[in-house]
Structures are given as structure tokens and as C-alpha cells.
Amino acid sequence: MLRLTSSPFNTGLTLDEVVRDLDHLPSAPRVLPRLKQLLCDGNTAMNEVVEMIRLDPGIAARVLQFGNSAYFSHGLRCYTVEEAVNRVGYEQIYALVSTAVASQVLVRPLCTYGLEAEELWQNSIACALATEVLADKLHVDRNVAYTVGLLHSLGMVVIDDWATRRQPSLRLVSKGLPLEACEEERALLGFHQAEAGAALLRYWAFPQVISEPVRWQYLPGGTAAHNQLASLLHAAKWIRTRVLHPELTLVTPQAVLLNRLGLNLTQLQTMAGEVEHRLIAINRQLEADIPTRSFSFPGGERHFVESGIRRTG
């Protein structure tokens, strides 16, 4: 348990207490790990998946949006979660719901880091796609890898939320890979964003197979039990940055790490091309027109409009 000591912004709190002190993050998205269990059980009925998704109105709305995207709809609209889930299918639903959970957390500007909401979102999705591509290559669970990549920078949201309320003058600047703002975060706060993200995932009751790779993304060798996924995430961040910022000169991941994964630089560059194409396709899906139609959920009525989903009550 990390305690904030010998830092300029010392609060006397543990990192776990800082996480619990957050005001502006949603309640624990427990549907994601529970849904994973359902999807891994060959005896799960489709209605069980539908009922799990319907527990969260925001996720249900997101599922409906994807079900009505040009990629899945083929010109035919669906208006219920059951229709959308059947249309998308088991193969895609876990990644879809992962994205829906992250959309409630990761679509926000981070003033502390000087990041716009769209930039944070693109970083998250690109890294998720990269971890998935790597997982397929290395025969790792692609659903778990996708979630790790999607939530890898969750700690930046934790730090920004705390700083906005407690230290609004705090500004953190990334120095690029491999450490980004890690050293400055630890010097000023006593912990870095990867540790903060892992603490929040633990608080949300995510399994260690997801929280620990997030925690060790800067130093994959620091974890023996989750070394492969942590190393995979480390490499995925290189791919993410190559896709989103091709103008940058990137430091190649350490040879020992690539050897551990059985990869080389040429393979990473090829994967970057694949991720770029998939990211373009996803952005096109999200830009697809959504019919103006309202749906009632326990958390309020939502309208589908051309620019996205809007809550009205």
C-alpha cells in the first residue's frame, strides 16, 4: 500500500484512500468482470448476457449505438439491447462492453496533463487494439489483453481528478516513452499514474490479471506472475504512439523485453499498420448516423441523436 510521503503535495493519505476520495468517477463497473465470466462459460444463455448489460443504462445505450452502426446494422435498425447483442454476437460483445465502460470514465479532458477528451480516448482505444493484436500473435487471452490496454491510462484520470480538487495548479508533462510523466508524478505525488490506475481497478474489484499489468506497465520485469501481459502492454504503448504520432522518433522497447515476447521491431511496425487500419474503421463506426429515438432506462431517458447519445433525465 503506497503512502504519500516526502512529496510536495503530501496529503498523509494512502493511494487507496486517494482513490476512495474521488468524487467525479462513476461507481464500480462490476458488469465487465462479471460479463467476462458469463462469456467464458459455454452454458451461458444469451438472455443472461442481455440482463447483465441492462444493469447499466450507459452501457446499454452504448451497446445499442454499436448495434446500429453501419458495420453491424447493414441498414437494419435495432431498438433493444437483446437485438443489439444478438447482432453483435459473442465474439465482439466483450470488447464492446469494455469500450462502453471506458467511455464513462475516459472521455473527459485532463487539465493536469493538458489532454483533450478526444486525445485520451484515442490513446485508450489505440492501445487496446494494439494489445489485442499482440495477444493474437502471442496466443494470450485477447479479451483480457484488450481490457488492460483500454484502461492502461486510467491512473491519469485518478490524478487529474484529485489535482483538480486539491491542487489545481499541478501540471504534468509527458516526456514520451518509455516513462512518460512517471518520474515527475512520483517526485511530486509519491506515486505514478500506473500505480494509481491499478489501485482504482483493485477498488473496482477487477482481477489481478488486469490490475497488475497496468501497475507494471513501466517496469514489466517487476512482476513475475503477470510479466507477459505487462510486457505486452509495454510494447502496445509503442505501437499506440507509432499510430497516433508517426512524426515522433520513438525509442524501441528494450531488446530483452522483445525477446521475452518473441518479437522484433519489424513485427511491431507491421502490427502498427494493422492497428491504424482498425482504428480508422472504429472511428468510422462511431461517426455513423444514429436515428433520433429515445429509450427509457432506470438512470433516465436517453435520446439517440446524430452527434451521439444525450441524457435528458
Sequence and secondary structure as in RCSB ss.txt:
>XXXX:A:sequence
MLRLTSSPFNTGLTLDEVVRDLDHLPSAPRVLPRLKQLLCDGNTAMNEVVEMIRLDPGIAARVLQFGNSAYFSHG
LRCYTVEEAVNRVGYEQIYALVSTAVASQVLVRPLCTYGLEAEELWQNSIACALATEVLADKLHVDRNVAYTVGL
LHSLGMVVIDDWATRRQPSLRLVSKGLPLEACEEERALLGFHQAEAGAALLRYWAFPQVISEPVRWQYLPGGTAA
HNQLASLLHAAKWIRTRVLHPELTLVTPQAVLLNRLGLNLTQLQTMAGEVEHRLIAINRQLEADIPTRSFSFPGG
ERHFVESGIRRTG
>XXXX:A:secstr
  B  SSTT  S BHHHHHHT SSS S  THHHHHHHHHH TT  HHHHHHHHTT HHHHHHHHHHHTSHHHHTT
    SHHHHHHHH HHHHHHHHHHHHHHHHH S BTTTTB HHHHHHHHHHHHHHHHHHHHHHT  HHHHHHHHH
TTTHHHHHHHHHHHHH TT       TTTTTHHHHHHHHSS HHHHHHHHHHHTT  HHHHHHHHTSS GGG ST
THHHHHHHHHHHHHHHHHH TTS      HHHHHHHT  HHHHHHHHHHHHHHHHHHHHHHTS    EEEEETTE
EEEEETTEEEE  
